[in-house]
Amino acid sequence: MTSVFTDRSVRTLLRQGIEHLRARNVPSYTLAAELLLLHVASRDRNWLYSHPEEVLGDSVARIRSSDTAFDGQTGILGNGIRGYS
């Protein structure tokens, strides 16, 4: 199922990602949410916290299961990118 958030600011998307991963007991949920958002936005971590009010476009803000599937056991994103060690 595809979800689209109405508020697409970096701050809101990060907060929602953290809440989503925490509710599913993903280890290091804050780091995982940061990495997922950085991956879909193609940005670095400095950008993430220096532009919290920036609104991301529909293609970035739309969370698709193929891009965001995260295995909490292995730390691997659905597309094979390692989320953390």
QUIGIHU-V569184 format. One record per pair of residues at least 4 apart in sequence whose C-alpha atoms are under 6 Angstrom apart, sorted by sequence separation. I is the first residue (numbers start at 1). J is the second residue. D is the distance in Angstrom with one decimal. If there is no record, write none. Layout:
I_J_D / I_J_D
This chain:
18_22_5.9 / 22_26_5.8 / 35_39_6.0 / 37_41_6.0 / 38_42_5.6 / 47_51_5.8 / 58_62_5.8 / 65_69_5.3 / 71_75_5.5 / 76_80_5.9 / 77_81_5.2 / 21_26_5.4 / 38_43_5.2 / 56_61_5.8 / 71_76_5.5 / 76_81_5.7 / 70_76_5.9 / 76_82_4.4 / 22_29_5.6 / 70_77_4.4 / 75_82_6.0 / 76_83_5.2 / 21_29_5.4 / 69_77_5.5 / 70_78_5.7 / 75_83_5.1 / 69_78_4.3 / 75_84_5.6 / 18_29_5.8 / 18_30_5.4 / 66_78_5.9 / 18_33_5.4 / 17_33_5.2 / 41_60_5.9 / 40_60_5.8 / 11_52_4.6 / 10_52_4.9 / 9_53_5.4 / 10_54_5.8 / 9_54_5.3 / 9_55_4.1 / 26_72_4.9 / 8_55_5.2 / 8_56_5.6 / 8_61_5.9 / 4_62_5.0 / 3_63_5.8 / 2_64_5.5
